[in-house]
Amino acid sequence: MLKAKIYVKLKASVLDPQGKAVTNSLHNLGFTDVLETRISKYIEMNFTSDDREKVSQEVEYICNSLLANPNTEVYQYEIVPLEQNLEN
Amino acid sequence: MRISVVTFPGSNCDYDAYRVCLSRGHQTKLIWHKDTDLANPDLVILPGGFSYGDYLRGGALARFSPIVNEVISFAKKGGLLLGICNGFQILTECGLLPGTLLMNESLLFICKHQYIRVETEASPFTQSIGKGKVLDVPIAHKEGNFYTDSETLKQLQDNNQIIFRYCDKQGEINLQSNPNGSLDNIAGICNPQRNILGMMPHPERSATDTVPTQDGKWIFEAIEKALE
């Protein structure tokens, strides 16, 4: 079985007001060296299949059609064995 | 006029829209999102609310409801389609309208009266109102910050697809009159064929005598005149 670890991030050109608010709070906390914060989504998805290529194709399709909005977001993912991840 | 208002799980302005349409004498039906028949309407309204709890992104999951295929095919045949607030988000997620509604710049849910200016008469939703008219129509959203790339924005401007822009009482469009950070103060846009309107303000919340302002009536009247 396989696990997809998917990151959906705002494109660099899109303003991230949440990230900006977090940066301001971090500055107030004294971390004045924090230049910028960007908030992203992290999604885990488990698959019954062991076929990496098939799962990759599915994840690509899932990201394009639902998880990421192509107007404002980009995605990246990695596929790892599910068992290994559970042990960790 | 026959009007169908679609209810998604989490819609909360469906009854407001339904009652306004009924009160104006129209045959109005609430259509459940799992239905596959729009009941032969002249106008379809995708109402405001939080379809599917706004999970993932506002409007992202509603687009997979069975009725949405019917809505898309209705609109592609030229049927009049009005998406209000969450309905606007659904229209962008379906690809029927360009752009995305991002989180408000202030990160706050904003619920207040807002002035918007009619930017063009060239749409069935505004042709009888007149360009430049300032309307007081409430807004209530956290994700209404309209964003698109600069090329698409230019297309919207060049094709006269910006229907409403946020303004002040005098109709001035500036930073102070922009409640949510929307690009170019955009409050509502249409498609190139001009039969689909998406808008963040709620005309259905300002179209009966029981609420303080009635400027939303102008939009319903315009649609009625366009379909006469």
Interface residues (C-beta under 8 A of the other chain):
Chain A: S13 V14 L15 P17 Q18 A21 L66 L67 N69 N71 T72
Chain B: L56 R57 A60 F64 T92 E93 P98 G99 T100 L102 M103 N104 E105 S106 L107 Y147 T148 D149 G181
